[in-house]
């Protein structure tokens, strides 16, 4: 039987990753557009749509990828994807956004939402450290999310700019929205499979643990929707959408993605993720929350520092992965 060399395997895996990322990005876009159209037709407020549907929509690639990876027997990619995405959302996405536009907010407007993000992070850390990411634990996490979303709906607590341009393009009827939604979900399913398998093959060819691949390559790819959304919002001076998207996405990543992944199949925690990976994720969340609640401002120099910190974090993943096992 013909066997591929490591180089050939790497090339094929890279192609699978790139095409998978393309399908995830397009599928995420289509899903968001369709969901926003349907939500507005059903009378939901623009504030609620921006704070929940957009945040969840940009997290859909992570959801499909993590569930698929866990069901396929690669829990390191599944959980590493969420940890890496949360780090990337803050350091890379917000950092890049701050380079284009100074991100400011009134601290009192962010207290509840940052508090929920920190609570979600603490719950995830506890579940990982105690190896408790079971179906029951996942159900409890998802119940917390449902309660918080209902609370948001009742209080409109996340500051999203009503004038932000989130109108779906090219959708005029409910039937068209359903077709776009189905197409988006299909693209997400196929894209997540290609990304997971490509990532596993890449890790095998390079001799890198799957958890590290999940924390870096997969997490970066699935964070691209948040990056594109925030850059677009920065061009339109939509500060509320930027912060609401990132804070909401990080909360959804944990309370929906980790939760639903655990519900479908209990998550085995790769020891690699219990070292620097977990504590960097927790530390970045805490520092970001404290900074926004005290300073309430991210300018260009801070954005450069954040991007540099992210690059250093990624480099460290490949320099010292063996010491974390």
Secondary structure by P-SEA (a helix, b strand, c coil): cccccaaaaaaaaaaaaaaaaaaaaaaaaaaaaaaaaaaaaacccaaaaaacaaaaaaaaaaaaaaaaaaaacccccaaaaaaaaaaaacccaaaaaaaaccccccccccaaaaaaaaaaaaaaaaaaaaccccaaaaaaaaaaaaaaaaaaaacccccccccccccccccccaaaaaaaaaaaaaaaaaaaaaaaaaaaaaaaaacccaaaaaacaaaaaaaaaaaaaaaaaaaacaaaaaaaaaaaaaaaacccaaaaaaaabbbbbccccccaaaaaaaaaaaaaaaaaaccccccaaaaaaaaaaaaaaaaaaaacccccc
